[in-house]
Amino acid sequence: MNERFYLYDDTVDTKTRFVSFLGERQRFDLAIIQTDRFYGKYLVLDLQSNRFAIIGQDDLEEPGYLEHAYRLSEEDANDLRSFLYECIS
């Protein structure tokens, strides 16, 4: 058996917030993970769709970013964006 080659293998402390809220048309169940790993950005997991993205303030302002990352309609992405502005800013 060949020896495994790791690019990195780190253990880091994180701060994780689990939150559920209702948008206008759908429910969001999120895990928001804060670590020093992503240059001040957050790892946001949508537990219902099994999708995630690394998100910072600049990503929230990028047109279509949340729609693409989470496969959301514009209306649902606006609900998520509004919530994330509150906790990421």
N, C-alpha and C positions, 0 to 999 in steps of 0.2 A: 504494500500500500504506500502511495506517495505521501510525503509530508505536506500538510495543508499550508498554503501560502496566504497569509493575512495581509491585507492592505492596512487595516487597523483593527484593533479590538479593545475598545475603551469602555469603561463604566463611568457614567456621569450622574450627578444628582440632578433631579428635575423637579419642577413644580407643575403639578397637573391639576387642571380644573375640569370636572365633569359637569356639564350643564345641558338641560333640555328646555326648549322653549317652542312656542307655537308662532309660526309666521302667519301671514294672511291665508296661505293655502296649504301649508304642510308643517309637520313637526320636525324639529332639528334636535338630534342627540349628538352632542359633540364632546370630544376630549381635546382640551387645549393644553399643549405641553410647552413649557418654557424651559429652555436650557441655554447654556452658552455655546452650544454646538452650531447654531445657525445664524451667527452674527446678529443677534438681537431679534431675529424673527421667531415666529411660533410655529410649531407643528400642530396643525388643526386636523383632527380626524373626525369624519362624519361616520358615526357608528352604524347608521342605518344603511348607507349606500356603500360602505367599505371603501371610501375614497379619502384621500388626505392630500394636503398641500402644505408647503412651507410658506407662511404668510407674514408679511410686514406691512407697514403703513403704505409703502409704495405699491404693493400688490393690490391693495384695496382700491387704489385710485386707477389701476390699469384696466381699461375697458375690456370686458369679456373674460377677465382672468378667473373669477369665481364661477362663471357660467361654464367655462371649459373644464376647470379642475374638478368640479363636483357634478358636472352634467345637469345644470339647473336652468330653468327658464329665467328670463330677465327679472320677472317679478319675484321669484323665489331667491334669486341671487341678491336682489336688493334687500330682502329681509335679512339674509345672512350677513351681508355687507354692513348693514346698519348695526346689527348686534356686535360684529367684530370691531367696528370703529370704537365702540364703548369699552371693550376689554383689551384691545391691542394698543390703542393710542396712549 
